[in-house]
Amino acid sequence: MAGMNWQCPYCRHNATISNENRSSNVHIFGHENVTGDYLGFAVVVIVCPNDDCKQITLDASLYKTERSPNGRKLSGPPVESWKLKPSSHAIPFPEYVPLAIRQDYEEACKIRDLSPKASATLSRRCLQGVIRDFKGIVKGRLIDEINALQDDVDADTWAAIDAVRKIGNIGAHMEKDINEIIDVDPEEAQLLIELIETLIKDWYIARFKRQEHLAKIIAAADSKK
């Protein structure tokens, strides 16, 4: 196969994937089934080429098939697809991000397509956890905690938060209990997930890297004394 641009879901390493890193297999079956036709089951395995990672990515898809000179081949987009390993697109955040926040985030990612409204509920709880833990803002309602952020974050961050909180049902339910189930579509649930990812990167990870860098400066200065 020709080189394919790819990013590892584990280490976020960008790479060009070829047959050295990727393998696939297709199983065509014609047993009687609800579609009344032959179907094809495809499995794709990619091994991260980053020597510090080497994690395995495993995906599977079910296709319709059509006749070809060599028998049957896969046809059209997948009827259904499954992410087997890893089971979602969740970013593997470091352990210095609080466990409760990571767990809610990872679960929200895992069920985004299966149940967007449950995913959004977990994301709202995760968002509240981030605000309370990192900013120390604790109020009765999530909407009040978000409003209190306006003078405590940069303009770009506030614009993103403000945009997401005004989306359809997400915005309509921000004033209610964070555990209340709200009816949203997968795209809206994904926007909440992306907002959480941005805040974790801009707050927790940026702070850790800054502290790490300053510690190196201090250590280097101390060594010169």
Buried (B, 14 or more C-beta within 10 A) or exposed (E): EEEEEBEBBBBEBEBEBEEEBBEEEBEBEEEEEEEEEBBBBBBBBBBBBBEEBEBEBBBBBBBBBEEEEEEBBBBEEBEEEEBEEBEBEBBEBEEEBBEEBBEBBBBBBBBBBEBBBBBBBBBBBBBBBBBBBBBEBEBEBBBEBBBBBEEEBEEEBBEBBBEBBEBEBBBEBBEEEBEEEBEBEBEBBBBBBEBBBBBBEBBBBEEEEEEEEEEEEEEEEEEEE
